[in-house]
Amino acid sequence: MRFYPTDLLLAVEHAEASLRTDPASALGHLLAESGWSELSALFDSTALAAALDEALGGLSQFPWRPMTDTDDVWRHDPAGRVALDDDAAGPTLRGLLLAWALGNDVVLRTARPEPWEALIALLREAGVPLPGARTAPLDTPVDGARHVRVPDLVVEGDGPAVDGELFVRAPRPGSAAIRIQGAPGLDGLPSPVAALDCRSPWFQELFTATYLAGTTLARARDDDPQRAARLDARLRYLVGRARRTPHYRDLPRVTGTADLVRLPILDKHTLEKVSLPRDRGLSSGALPSGEVLRSGASSGEPRYIVYSRTDWENMVREAIPLMRSLGVRNGDRVVNTLMGGGLYGGLITTSSELTRMPVEAYSAGQQITADLLLMLVRDFSANVLLGMPALILPLLREAKQLDPALRIEKVVYGGTPMTESDKQWLRTELGTEVISSILAANDGAQLGHQCAHMGRTLHHINDDYNLIEVVDDDGRPVPDGQSGHLLITSMQKFEGPLIRYRIGDVGHVSQRDCACGGSGRVLEYLGRSDGQIKVKAWTVHYGELLDALEKFQISQLQAEIQTCDGTETLIVRTEAPHELDPDTLHAFLTGALPVLSHLQAFDDGLKVFELRVECHPEGSLDRNPVSGKIKTVIDRRLD
């Protein structure tokens, strides 16, 4: 059985809460009675989490540590059994907590077993899986154990008075020392002890690190026989952290993903109500850090999405292997045309990710022009274009007209689907070899991605980052392969947590083995749940219109519904790089989709429905000034 540092953190947080709310609690009484009151500073779950996150290259990626310059990972395994000599209480407790965090069984060789056994029992009261621990008399041989000596924390120079339990003036005879000059823990920052320990050589003795050459993070996770237990640990920690916020304060504790259905669904209305700037319901009260992004809201007012420093780091750690899966390689030169400005996150998130990789990036954002693109390709040998189809396709066609020799090796896109005809144009006219899609949202970052072997709207899912559920209209889970509403649980976002958040999209999930070597859950993305067009008591999906018009090689499609004098009117607007005849498209649509024809279940003398078709040049439909997207379905009947 593998143990996880996050469970140790939940146990420390449980102890921390008991000391904060009741100094006379069982733990407070034990520390006071044993003369260990100073050691309460070690029950600092925030400081311990930050130290372990840095030392292990990401708690949310444990037991692996993905590399940034290669597509390989390190794997961390516990040393096994660790023996600690209880010469002083401070080093012993520091050793116990960190040895447990790495999944080791611990033997405490001590002359005072009773308080240590009581402390171990109190830590287990958190109800999370923790490794074994026992006491033994001093000098007892412990077979198969790694003997670890925890150094003293030695304060040198003119500093505050120390009483010898946590900080000392001189090291014990024969003991190593972590030497500190000045007063530790000033300026309201957490105790530095965990950070000092996790950066010290003795911490490395608690685990072994194996470099897995040729093993990607996705492959390591796919092949992990303890996948279910790993996701259970992720969810336990997320829920534990979410309970720090007012909105989730009364959330029931969970043991794993089987308990997901016990948790409430978060809809957009509620999210907007409890999010900044309206409310601090999803704020943990932690020290401010990280980045704040902006997203549109159904009320028309923006919502602000807080990513703590750790949340942001998690996003970047997960995105670098994702970029490689999308086809980005070392030495590529990437023109980034995602939208930026106004706190919109597309440009800044991808910029953060690309700057960690051995690639050269040109973050032009929406200010890109055909001339600038041609210069970057000509003078810098740019070979990758990153952006949204609504922006980059008109851009590329203009650039191709200016320079018929233009070639773009790779196109990575997001925001909206790309039609198969546009993909074929890229391959034929620009020699594009890699065309891959990423699904993402400001609220929860990446949802899925395409490798080179996935097409249309199929995407690999990373449940370690966003756990995706599919539910029916009443919120009940549906079987694999059945379409429904998508819920995401952001497993690595702890400030402004999203648990079972209904993102407003529909799709279905199935198990699939991919030619890329990956296996697991795959999402077929079917678009926005508000992409249903209901006319004449029937429903037409936006995707059905898009698929029906595929033969006409359109690039963008918009459907607007309005009512005038009792007549419902559906206006279908297209963008295409070539001229189209509205009458031809009208006749085709009414034949392909009879619901859009003059047929109706009412008196023939009543005109209850009308279909209009408008054909526009590519790039002429209105784009959202923040996101750059085209609004796909507009229902004026709701105005």
N, C-alpha and C positions, 0 to 999 in steps of 0.2 A: 504493500500500500504506500502510495506517495502522500506526503504531507506538504502543506502549502504555507508559505510565510503569512499569507493573508489571514489564515485561521489563527495563527499566533497573535497577529495584530488585533483581531476581534477579542481574543482572550485578554490582552493587555488593556484594550479599550474598556472591557467589562470591569476590570480591576480599577482602572482609572476613574470610571464613573462612580464606583462605590466609594472611593476615597474622596471624590469631589462632593458628592451629595451627603455623605455621612462619615466624617472623620473617625467616628467611633464604630464603624462597621467591623466585621470580622477581620478583614484585611488590615484596617487601620489599627485595630487592637493588637493583632499579631505583630505588626511592625513596631508599635510602641513598646509592647511587652518584651520584645527581643532586642530592643535598643537599636532598631534599624529604621527609625522614622525618616532619616535622611534619604533612604532608598526609595521613598515614594516618588522621587523625581524620575526614576527609571520607568515608571508606568506612564510614559508619555507616548501615546500611540501615533501622534502626528509626527514627532521627531523620529521615532523608530521607523515609520513607514517611509519617510523621505530618505533616511539613511540606507535602508535596504533597497529601495527603488534605484538609487544611484549605484550601489555596490553590485547589484545583480543585473543591471541594464534593463530594468523594468519588472516590477512585481507582476504586472498583468501579462507579461510574456513568459514568466517562470513556468517550467524549469529551463526554458531556452533563452538564449540571448542572441537576437539577430544582428548580423554584421551590416555595416553601412557600405563598405567598399566591395563586398562580395555578396553572393546570394546564399551564404552558408550560415550556420548557427553554432553556437556553443551550447552544450547541455550541462546543467548543474545537477550533481547528485550529492546526497548527504555523505559525510565521511563514514557513517554507520553508527557506531557506538562511541560516545565521547565521555571520557572520565575527567571530572573537574575536582580539584582539591580545595576544600573549603577552609583556606587559611584566613580569609576575610570575607565578610558578607557581601561587600560591594562587587568585587570581581566575580564571586560565585553567582550572584544573581545576573550580572551582565552576561556571563558565560552560559547560564541556563537559558535565558531568553533567546540569545542568538543561535545557540546550538539547536534549540527547538525550532526556530524560524527556518533553519535549513533542513529540518526533517530528521534530526539525529535522536536516537535513544540516548539518555543521559544518566550517568551514574555519578552521584555526588558523594565523594569520600569525605566524611565529616564526623566530628566528635559531638555534634548537636543535631541529630536526625529529626527530632520532633518538630522544630519550627519549619524546617525545609519540607517535610512531608505535609505539614499543614498548609504551607504556601502553595505547593504543587496541587493539593486538593482544591484550594480556592481558585486557582487559575483554571482548573478543569470545570468549574461551575458555569463557565460561559457556554458550555454545551457544544463546542466545536471540536473536530478531530485534532488531537495533539499527540505527539510521539510519546514513547514510554519514558519514565523517569523513576529512579529509585535511589535510596541512600545506602551507603555501605561504610563500615568503619574505616578510619584513616589507614593508609598503607595496605589496604586490601587489594590483592591483584585482581584486575578486571580483564578477563580473557577477551581478546579481539578488539579492545578499545583503543582509541587514539587519545593519548594523554595530552590535554590542552591546558596550558598555563595562561591565565588571563592577566595581563599586566595591570599594575596599579596606575591610577590617574594622579600624577604628581604635580602639584601646583608649586611653581618656583617664583621667587621674587616677592615683592610686597603685594599680597593679594588678600582676599577675605579670609577670615578665620575658618579653619576646616576641623571637623571633629573625627576624621579618620574612617568614617563608614563609606563615603563615596570618593572624596578627594583626600589625599594625604600629602604631607610635607616631604616625606622621604619614602622610597620604595622599600618593600619588605626584603629581607635578606634573600638573595637568590632569585628575586623577581625582576622581570623586565618592567619597563615603565613607559607610559605615554606622558610626555612632559608638556606642561601647560604653563605659559608665561602670561600673567595678567589674570583678570577675573572672568571665569567662564559664565556664559548665560546672561549677558547684559542686553540692554536695548529691547527687552520684551520678547526676545527670540527664544525658541525652545531650548531646552538643555542640550548642549552639544555632545553629550556622552555617546549617544548612538552613532553620530556621524564620525566621531573620533575612532570608535571601535571598528566601524565598518571600513575605514580607510587604513586600518593597521594590519600588519602582517599576520597577527594571530587569528584574525577573522578568516583568512584563507585556509586555515587548518580545518575549518568546519565543513568543507565540501570539496569535491573534486570537480574539475571542469574538463570536459572532453570536446575537442573541436570536431564537428561533423562536416567534413569536407564534402561538398556536393549535395548536402541536404538543406533544402529550403525550409523556412518556417512553416509554410503550408504543408509540406510533405511530412515534417516532423509531427505536426498536429494530426494530420490524416492517419498516420501510422501509429499513433499513440494508443495503446490498449486501455489507457485510463482516461479516455476522452470524456466520458460521462462524469467521472469524479472531478475532472479538471473544471468542467463547466459548472458543476455544483459549487465548487469552491469559489469560482468567479462570482456567481450569483449571491452566495452567502455574504461575501465581502461587500458587493454593491448595495445590497439591502441594508447591511449594517451601517454603511456610510450614509445611505439615504435617510436613515432614521435620525440623522443630525439636523435635518431640515424641518421647519414647521409643517410643511405639507405632508411629509412622510413620517412624522414623529410616531404615529400609532400603527405604522405598517407592521404586519405580523412577521416574526422571524421565520426564516425558511431554512430548510436543510439542503435544498437543491432545486433543479429545474422542474422536478415533478410538482413542486409547490407553486409554480408560476400562476396556475389558474386560480390560486387563492388570492392573488394580488389584483388590485383594481386596474382597469384600463384607463389610461390618461388620454383624454381627447384634447383637441386643439383649443377649444373654448376654455377648458380648465387650465391648460398650460399657459395661455395668454393671461388668465386671471391671476395666477400665482407667480408669474415671472416678472422680472424687471422690465420696464420701470414702474409697473403698476403695483407690484407687491414683492416681498422678499420670501415668499413661501417656499421657494426652491433654493434658498441661500443657506449655506451651512454655518455661516458666521466665522469661517476660517480666515486667516490672514490673506488679504487680497493678493492675487498673483495671476499670471497668465494673460489671456487675450479675450476680448469681448467682440463678438460678431453680431450682425444684424440680420433679421429675417422678416419677411412680410407676415402680416397677421390678417385673419379673416375680417377683423374690424376695420382694416385699412390703416391701422397704426402699426409701426414696427415693433417687433419684439427683440430683445437683446439676449444673446446667448453667451453665457459665461463659461469659458474653459479655464480651469485652474492651470498652473504650470505643469502639474503632473498629467492632467487631461490632455494638454497640448503635446507634451512629450509622447504620451501613448499614441496619439493620432499620428505623429511623425514616425514613430517606431513601426507602426503597422503599415503605414503608407509606403515606406521604402521597398519592402518586399512586394507590395502590391504594384508599384511602378514597374518593377522588373517583370512581374507576371503580365503586365499590359504591353510589354515589349521594349521598355526603355532599358538601355544597356550602358555600361561604363564607356565614357568617351562620346556619348551622344550630345548633340547640341539642340536644345529644346526651346522653341519659341512658345512662350506661355501667353495665350490671348484670353484667358479667363477674366471675368469681370472683376474690377477692383473699385475701391472708393466707397464712401458712405458706410464704412464698417462692413461691407459685404465681403464674405470670406473666401470666395473662390480663388482669387489671386494670391492672397496672403498665405492661405493654407498650403497651396501647391508650391509657392515660393519657399516656404519653410522646409518643405520636404525635399525639393530639388537641390537646395543649397547643402544638404547633408550628403548628397550622392556625388560620386565622381563624374558629374555631367556639367556641361556649361549651359546656363539658362539665360534667356532674354525675356524678361517679364514686361512685355509691352502692354498687356491688358487690352481693354477695348479701344485703346488708342492706336492699335495696329492699322497700318495701311498697306495696300498692295505694294507700293514702292519700298516701304520699310521691310516688308517680308522678302521681297526680291533681293534687297541689299544684304539681309542676314543670310540668305541662302547663298548668294554669290560670294560675299566677302568673308563670312564666318563659317561657311559650309554647314549651316543649320540643316538638320535632317529630320527633326521631329516637330510636329505642330500639335499643340494642346489647346483645346477650346470647345465651344459649343457649336453644333451644326448651324444654328441660325446665324452665327457670325462668320464662321470660317468658310462655309461653302460659297457665299457671294464673294468673299475675299479671295479665295483660291481661283475662282473663275475669272475675276478681274485680273489677277496676277498672271494667269495663264494667257489671257489675251495680250498682255503687255510683253510677256516672254514665253513664247510657245515651247521653249526648252525646259521650262520649270519642272523640277522633280522634287517630291517630298517622300522620303522613305517610309515614315511612320506618322499616322494620325491617331491621336488619343482624344476621345471626345466624351462629353457628359452633358447633363442638363436635359436633353430631349433625345428621342431616338433618331437614328439616321436611316434613311430609306435605303433599300438594297440597290436601287438605281444610282443613288449618289455614291455608294460604296464602289459600284462598278465603274463609275466615272473616275473616281480617284485612282483605281487600279489601272484603267486604260489610258487616261490622259496624263496622270502625274507619276505613274510607275509606283504607286504606293503599295508596299508589301505587307505592312501591319496596319490594320484598322481595328481598334479595340475600344470598348465602352466601359465607363465607370459610372455606377449609380452612387450618388452622394447627396447629402442634405446639410444645410448649415446646422440644424438641430443636432444631428447625430453623426455627421461626417460620412464615411464610406458605408454603403449598404451591400454592394456587390461589384464584381468586376468580370470582364471577359478576358480569357486567355486567347491565344491565336487560334484555338480550335473551337471556340464558341462563337455562334453568330446570332443574328436576329436579336431577340430580347432575352436570351438565356445568360445568366450570370452566376459565377461561383459566389458562395456565401462564406463569410468569415464570422462564425458564431462566437468566436472568442472576442470579437469587437462589437458587433451588433447582432444579438440573438433575435432571429426573425420568427414570428408566428404568423399563421394565417387563420383568420376567424370569420365566422358568418356575420350577418347583420346584427345578431344579438350578442356577439362577442364570444361565441362558443368555438373552440378549435375545430377545424375541418381536417379530414384525412389528407395525406400527401396526394398531390395531383389535382386536388379540388381548389378552384379559385375562391378567393375571398379577400377580405381587408387585411392589409399588412400591419402588424404591430412590431415595433422594435424595442428591445431592451438594451440600452447602451452599457455594455459590461465594463467599459473602461473610462466612463465619464462620471465623476463623483461630485462635481460642483454643478448645480442645476441638473440633477440626475433625471434620466428618462427611463421609466419602467413601464413596459407594455404600452408604449405610446402609439396611438393610431395616427400614422403619418399622412393618411389621405390618399394612399396608393393601393392598387389591387394587383394580385398576382397569385401564383401558386408555386409550391415547393415540391421537389421530388428528389430522390436519391439517384445519383448518376456517376458512372465512371467516365472520366474524360480522357481524350487522347493525349492530353498534356501530362498524364500520369496522376492527376489529382482525382480523388474520389470523395463523395460526400453530398451534401445538400446543394441543390442548384435552384435558383429562383428564376422563374419566367415572369418578367415584369410586364404587366398589362396596362400600365398607365395610371392616371389619376382616377380616384373613385368618383370625383365629380366630372369625369369624362363621359358620363352617361347622358345620352341625348334622348329625352322622352318626348315623343310626338305621337299624336293620334292613339294614345293609350299603349303604344309599343315603345320598346327601348332599343336604341342603336348605340353601340359603343364607338367612341372616337377611333379606336384601333381598327374597327371594321371599315370605317370610311377610309382610313389611311391605307389599309391593305387593298381595298377595292380599287383605289386610284394608283396603285403601284405601277401599273403598265404605262401610265402617262408620265412617269419619271418626275413627279413633283418632289420638291424639297421640304416644303412646309405646308401645313394645313391648319386652318382655323374654322371652327363652326360656331356661329352665333344664332341664338334662338330669340325671337321676339314675337309679341302679340300685338296686332293692330286690327281694331274693329272686329274682334272675335276670331281672327284668322292667325294661326300659328305660322310663322315664317322661319324656315331654316336657311341661313345664308352660309354657304360653303365657300371659303376663300382659299385659293391655292397660291403658292409661290413656286415658280419653276424657272430654270435657266433658259427655257425656250418658250415660244409663244404657244398658248393653248386656246382652244375654242370653247367658250362657256357652254354653248349649246351641245357640243359633243359630250362634254363631261356630264351635263345635265341628263342627257339621254342615257348615258352609260350608267350613272348612279341609280336612276329610277328602274333600270332593268336589272342591275345587280342586286339592289336592295329594294324590293317592292314596297317596303314600308314608306319609302320616300316618294312613291308615285302618287297619282291622283286617286288611287283606290282608297276607300275608307269605309268604315262601318257605320256611316250616317246617311241621312237623306242626300241624294246626289245633288239636290238643289242648294245645299249648304257648302260654302267654301271654308273648310276648317283648317286647311293646310296648304302651304306653298313652299316649294323648293327653289331657291335662287343659287346660282353659281357665279362667282367672280374669279377671274384669273389675273393674277398680278405678277409683275416681274420679280425675280429673286431679290430679296433684301428690302422690299417695299412695305411689308406689313409692320405695324408698330411693334417695337421691342420694349420690354420692361427696362426703364432707365437704370435700375439697380442690378438686376440679374442678367439682362440681355435676352431673356426668353420671350417667346411669343405665347400669349395666352391662348391655349388650345381650344377651350370651350367657354363661351360667354353666354350666359342665360339672362337676357334682359327681362324675362318674365319675373325675375326675383327683385328687380329694381323698384 
